[in-house]
Amino acid sequence: MQKNYLKTALRALWRKKTFTFLNVLGLSVGVGACLVLFLLIRYERSFDDWHPQRDRIYRVLSMWTGGPNGTDRNAGVPIPLVPAVREGFPQFSKVAAVWNIWGAQYTLEGTDKKFVVDNGVMYVEPALYDIFDFPWLAGQPSSLNQPYTMAIEASIATKWFGDWHDAIGKTVVMDHVHSYVITGVMKDHPRNTDLPISIALSYVSFKRHLEREWHDVNSSSTCYALLAPGQTIGRAATQIPAFDALHFKDEKGPQKSSIDFQPLRNIHFNTQVGTYNGYNISPTRLWALALIGAFLLLIACINFINLATAQSVSRAKEIGVRKVLGSTRSTLVFQFLGETALLTMFALLLGCILGEIGAKWLGRLLDMPLGMNAPSLLLFLPLLGIVITVLGGFYPGLVLSGFNPVEAIKSKITPKTVGGLSLRRVLVVFQFAIAQVLVIGTLVVLKQMDYFKTIPLGFNNKFIALVDMPGDSASLRKQAYVKQLVLQEPGVIDASLCSSPPSSGWIWENGFTFENRPKPENWSLSMKMADTNYYRTFGITLLAGRLPYPSDTTREYVVNELATRKLGFAHPADIIGKVVHVGHKMVPIVGVVRDFHSTSLQNELSPLALSTTASTFSTLAVRLDPGQIGSALKRIQADWERTYPEFVYHSVFMEDDMAQFYEGEEQTSKLFRVFAGIALLISCLGLYGLVSFMVVQRTKEVGIRKVLGASIQGIVYLFSREFTLLIGIAFAIAAPLGYYIMTQWLQGFYYRTPMGWVTFGLAIAGSLFIAWLAVGYKAIRAALANPVQSLRTE
């Protein structure tokens, strides 16, 4: 019996090659897209999930209450907090400090070989390796108890010395200042970690590790802790008030400092608190990706249901004969489930191939190591096959097995008498509603990205090269000389030394007291340090007062309009001459500049103060003539290398540097475009199949209409009107849903684009155009068919 069912299934699938092909193609594309999204979600959820003690690892956060934003949290902690946590919370068996310096240059002792490591250079305490499972290939973490020792990853050791085994005991000079002995080689850290340590420097070598400034919170300084077995984080949390009272008792401002414990599992998914690799993903986005995958699979199953029920007329006699010969309804349902399982098996095989191709392509697009090698696929694929079989085969099986055997044998079963005609329409509407929501999302994301590129920033970032400058004391003394050399080069319009460009991810905030007010303000000033050329180089407009006089220290402030307003002055000129108290310094305000965006456009404007503190200068910003960029950059590099022969030159254009602010949004844009296209493709495959079936079923009707004088346009309209109406209904559902979803997404940006009716007009127009392309070929072919041949069709 089973063999008979298999033969029947194969013959039925072979007899309807077009519908079989459309079903397999639609299902395989849906399966492939679903697999890619599964791999993407699995990768995001795997961050730091591989540490054996992950459930007991916590990051200590700085927290402030009573400010204008309610409660603020920061991953940075004061340097003295680490030993204080170690003493004040016996629930933690291990506590470790980390200070990230992002990147550094290394020179191999006794050679002229120089290497730059851009990220992952950190001062760490050896206890960190008791908390996290970062394996060492050679040496022991305890060696980092000694000053000026370091451990490097195997790939770096191989790059430097040819063989990582030769690295132990070698000496390297960091930033041409301090010599470090390599005492360990670490296994390369996996990509899915939020603590990507490429080079571990001994924390006791860190010149600031003995500081006792509790008010200085730097995002480079973090603290990790490991709960002792049997302890709970709740018990540790009960001691926080006593800890705060002991260590933050001298605070005078309205904001109150505290600490909080963040579980390791939460770090990657908390977008409000940063990570060292600068990459987080919100749980909402993960759920959105999961829903997109589920909907794409559902759309593919809807195609199968629609085509299977539409084809049921052609199998009516077979069903009638089987029922007359004694087949029960449950037997027939299982037969059609078996046919669906057979199709699903083919679709899964092809879907795996498409998934592998798609995962590699998307991995390159998003810079992620995606591939069909996740062990969890062994469970996911069979589960996916069962879901598709049940979703795609159960309802058609019920419809077909419910035919009256007498009517079936007498060929009285027609498309109108087959149950589910209304359901098929509902399913088509559902398909296109999902597709159009994705299209609307794609258009909104693209519009927001375009908005980021066109909104006025308050400064000019065009044709500006940012050149890294060495930060050691000897190199600092040469910075002004390099700047003068560069200014004399043809093609250079202006140049400025600064701590950072006007808009950057580098933020330094200071609390302050204004004039003789009795209490500090409950908000902070964002600080930027730059020479007097800064304003001219970046086109920043001075509104009142003057620019600061040239100086190497902080003697005068220039503030922005927002700071002026927040301090209660309606006119910029009124604040000139007022004094700001920062720490132990009294600094006069000498100028006010027009507001400009000092961070990404996801954040609102910050109150800002600019000063001339030469010891913080790390960047030379060079404004170039657009017609001489290439030649000017070569001359600038030559000047720089003659002045700093012991260092490696590096520069980047400011526009490229700022583009990194929106990498997450760019990824979202790419994902929306890809999966909206897939949703439309699967939906249109279903439309094509349904129209193909309608053409076959209505061949004689079309012939009669043509004999009676129907035009080609009229015949095309006959096949297209219902689907056009269904797509219009789908849009009526998708428009408010898409508006709501994308409004919520836009809430994550302080500066956001209005959606507007054009977005929705493009969505419906695009969907209709693609759908008409899908059905147009078959409709036109039916309209052009010879009516004589049509009337002879049985």
Helices and strands as residue ranges (DSSP letters): H 2-15, H 17-45, G 54-56, E 57-67, E 70-74, H 81-88, E 92-108, E 114-124, H 128-131, E 136-138, G 141-145, E 149-153, H 154-161, G 164-166, E 171-174, E 178-186, E 199-202, G 203-205, E 221-227, H 233-237, H 240-247, E 256-263, H 264-267, H 283-310, G 311-315, H 316-324, H 329-366, H 377-401, H 405-409, H 421-454, E 464-468, H 473-476, H 479-487, E 492-498, E 509-510, E 513-514, E 525-529, H 534-537, E 542-545, E 557-560, H 561-566, G 572-575, E 579-582, E 585-593, E 608-611, G 614-616, E 619-624, G 626-628, H 629-643, E 651-653, H 654-659, G 660-662, H 663-697, H 699-707, H 712-746, H 756-784, H 787-791
